[in-house]
Amino acid sequence: MMMTRRALFAGAILLASCAVLAAPKSAKKPGGLPRYGMQVFSDLCIHADSGEFGGQRITLQRFAEVDTVLYEYTAGGLSWPVVASDVNIDPRGQQLYFTVQPPDEDERTISGKLADGGRTLVLDGGYCGDEAVPMRLPLVTDFSRKAGACRACPVPKHKKEKEEEKPLLDSGSTTTAGL
């Protein structure tokens, strides 16, 4: 009787272990892009003075056959979506790049990587015209949310340093002139 209970208990543990090993693996890597489905990353906002949209939106659609990207950007108003070509996503789902050719513009490649556990797409350089500052597009989770107000671009570092140097030079020359 005691041996039968032990055998049943051991069999139950073995069966549970096999079930765990046979369970399908998650389609999403931690902090990475899911292998299937749709994700939208956007920093679209509305300029308070003009009422026009600013920013960009990247819609990634992942199917078994192919990955597609719809790219939207602002140039006075919100553009028509541009279908990207040459969409590449690393196997871990952490980085991607794609090529777009907006109407009447040169073809360009956009690349970026995920940050904040997959909640932000960080695009390489060019935010507010400063190549040293990357663009950060948060993952859209509430599609009914209205676009917020656009924030002013930060002062570029090289301009900020020059502005900080001017008062030092002016105050220094005033001090020496008084001697």
LINLIN-V876984 format. One record per residue. SS is DSSP state (h for helix, s for strand, l for the rest). PSI is psi in degrees with one decimal (999 if undefined). D_FIRST is the distance of its C-alpha to the first C-alpha in Angstrom with 2 decimals. Layout:
BEGIN
ss=SS psi=PSI d_first=D_FIRST
ss=SS psi=PSI d_first=D_FIRST
END
This chain:
BEGIN
ss=l psi=-48.1 d_first=0.00
ss=h psi=-37.9 d_first=3.82
ss=h psi=-35.4 d_first=5.41
ss=h psi=-41.6 d_first=5.13
ss=h psi=-42.9 d_first=6.51
ss=h psi=-41.4 d_first=8.85
ss=h psi=-42.4 d_first=9.90
ss=h psi=-43.4 d_first=10.70
ss=h psi=-45.7 d_first=12.47
ss=h psi=-40.3 d_first=14.34
ss=h psi=-39.0 d_first=15.29
ss=h psi=-42.3 d_first=16.62
ss=h psi=-42.9 d_first=18.63
ss=h psi=-43.8 d_first=19.99
ss=h psi=-43.5 d_first=21.01
ss=h psi=-40.4 d_first=22.71
ss=h psi=-42.7 d_first=24.51
ss=h psi=-38.7 d_first=25.82
ss=h psi=-40.8 d_first=27.03
ss=h psi=-43.3 d_first=28.95
ss=h psi=-33.4 d_first=30.52
ss=h psi=-13.0 d_first=31.50
ss=l psi=142.1 d_first=33.06
ss=l psi=143.9 d_first=36.86
ss=l psi=150.9 d_first=38.82
ss=l psi=141.1 d_first=41.20
ss=l psi=-13.9 d_first=44.70
ss=s psi=128.9 d_first=46.29
ss=l psi=149.4 d_first=46.49
ss=l psi=120.4 d_first=46.53
ss=l psi=8.4 d_first=50.14
ss=l psi=177.2 d_first=51.26
ss=l psi=137.8 d_first=52.52
ss=s psi=150.6 d_first=49.97
ss=l psi=-29.6 d_first=50.05
ss=l psi=149.2 d_first=50.81
ss=s psi=-165.2 d_first=52.74
ss=s psi=138.1 d_first=55.85
ss=s psi=144.0 d_first=56.87
ss=s psi=129.3 d_first=60.23
ss=s psi=129.1 d_first=61.81
ss=s psi=141.8 d_first=65.03
ss=l psi=25.6 d_first=67.52
ss=l psi=138.4 d_first=69.86
ss=s psi=173.5 d_first=71.98
ss=s psi=129.0 d_first=75.23
ss=l psi=124.1 d_first=78.44
ss=l psi=-38.6 d_first=79.78
ss=l psi=-35.7 d_first=83.44
ss=l psi=-20.8 d_first=83.37
ss=l psi=5.4 d_first=80.29
ss=l psi=157.3 d_first=79.33
ss=s psi=151.9 d_first=75.93
ss=s psi=156.9 d_first=75.26
ss=l psi=-159.9 d_first=72.44
ss=s psi=162.9 d_first=70.27
ss=s psi=133.2 d_first=67.12
ss=s psi=120.4 d_first=64.82
ss=s psi=116.7 d_first=62.50
ss=s psi=124.4 d_first=59.90
ss=s psi=123.1 d_first=58.26
ss=s psi=117.3 d_first=55.49
ss=l psi=169.9 d_first=54.63
ss=l psi=-35.9 d_first=52.76
ss=l psi=-37.5 d_first=56.13
ss=l psi=155.5 d_first=58.29
ss=s psi=136.5 d_first=58.79
ss=s psi=154.0 d_first=61.88
ss=s psi=132.1 d_first=63.80
ss=s psi=125.7 d_first=66.32
ss=s psi=128.1 d_first=68.63
ss=s psi=142.3 d_first=70.86
ss=s psi=170.6 d_first=73.32
ss=s psi=139.8 d_first=76.30
ss=l psi=69.2 d_first=79.89
ss=l psi=-49.4 d_first=81.74
ss=l psi=174.8 d_first=79.35
ss=s psi=130.4 d_first=75.88
ss=l psi=165.3 d_first=76.00
ss=l psi=149.4 d_first=74.67
ss=l psi=138.1 d_first=71.31
ss=s psi=125.5 d_first=71.77
ss=s psi=124.0 d_first=69.22
ss=l psi=152.8 d_first=68.33
ss=s psi=167.5 d_first=68.28
ss=s psi=52.8 d_first=66.50
ss=s psi=124.2 d_first=63.43
ss=s psi=128.4 d_first=61.21
ss=s psi=130.4 d_first=58.00
ss=l psi=154.9 d_first=56.19
ss=l psi=-27.9 d_first=52.62
ss=l psi=-9.8 d_first=51.18
ss=l psi=26.7 d_first=53.16
ss=l psi=-25.3 d_first=55.02
ss=s psi=152.8 d_first=58.58
ss=s psi=159.3 d_first=60.77
ss=s psi=153.4 d_first=64.33
ss=s psi=162.5 d_first=66.36
ss=s psi=135.2 d_first=69.97
ss=s psi=153.3 d_first=72.11
ss=l psi=89.6 d_first=75.72
ss=l psi=153.9 d_first=76.97
ss=l psi=137.8 d_first=80.12
ss=l psi=23.4 d_first=83.28
ss=l psi=164.5 d_first=81.39
ss=l psi=153.8 d_first=80.36
ss=l psi=140.9 d_first=76.90
ss=s psi=154.0 d_first=74.62
ss=s psi=132.4 d_first=71.11
ss=s psi=130.2 d_first=68.94
ss=s psi=153.7 d_first=66.04
ss=s psi=176.7 d_first=63.57
ss=s psi=157.8 d_first=60.17
ss=s psi=146.7 d_first=57.53
ss=s psi=173.3 d_first=57.34
ss=h psi=43.1 d_first=55.63
ss=h psi=29.1 d_first=52.22
ss=h psi=3.9 d_first=53.77
ss=l psi=-4.3 d_first=55.70
ss=s psi=136.1 d_first=59.12
ss=s psi=118.9 d_first=60.93
ss=s psi=112.3 d_first=63.43
ss=s psi=147.7 d_first=66.30
ss=l psi=122.0 d_first=68.44
ss=l psi=167.5 d_first=71.65
ss=l psi=6.1 d_first=74.46
ss=s psi=128.0 d_first=73.66
ss=l psi=32.6 d_first=76.97
ss=l psi=6.0 d_first=78.87
ss=s psi=109.8 d_first=77.45
ss=l psi=-19.6 d_first=75.69
ss=l psi=-14.9 d_first=73.96
ss=l psi=117.1 d_first=72.09
ss=l psi=155.2 d_first=69.21
ss=s psi=136.3 d_first=68.64
ss=s psi=115.5 d_first=65.43
ss=s psi=111.8 d_first=64.19
ss=s psi=152.5 d_first=61.34
ss=s psi=131.3 d_first=58.64
ss=l psi=122.4 d_first=59.54
ss=l psi=-19.2 d_first=56.74
ss=l psi=99.2 d_first=58.91
ss=l psi=-8.6 d_first=61.15
ss=l psi=-7.0 d_first=62.92
ss=l psi=136.5 d_first=64.17
ss=l psi=150.9 d_first=67.93
ss=l psi=139.5 d_first=69.33
ss=s psi=179.6 d_first=70.29
ss=s psi=141.7 d_first=73.63
ss=l psi=144.5 d_first=74.45
ss=l psi=149.7 d_first=74.87
ss=l psi=147.4 d_first=77.90
ss=l psi=142.7 d_first=77.50
ss=l psi=154.8 d_first=77.30
ss=l psi=126.9 d_first=80.37
ss=l psi=148.0 d_first=79.92
ss=h psi=-43.1 d_first=79.52
ss=h psi=-34.2 d_first=82.76
ss=h psi=-40.2 d_first=84.76
ss=h psi=-42.9 d_first=83.08
ss=h psi=-39.7 d_first=83.97
ss=h psi=-39.6 d_first=87.58
ss=h psi=-36.6 d_first=87.86
ss=h psi=-30.9 d_first=86.57
ss=h psi=-35.5 d_first=89.06
ss=h psi=-52.3 d_first=92.08
ss=h psi=-34.5 d_first=92.09
ss=h psi=-41.3 d_first=91.71
ss=h psi=-42.7 d_first=94.72
ss=h psi=-45.3 d_first=96.74
ss=h psi=-33.9 d_first=96.04
ss=h psi=-39.6 d_first=96.77
ss=h psi=-31.0 d_first=100.08
ss=h psi=-40.3 d_first=101.05
ss=h psi=-42.8 d_first=100.47
ss=h psi=-30.1 d_first=102.57
ss=h psi=-30.0 d_first=105.30
ss=l psi=-12.7 d_first=105.67
ss=l psi=999 d_first=106.32
END
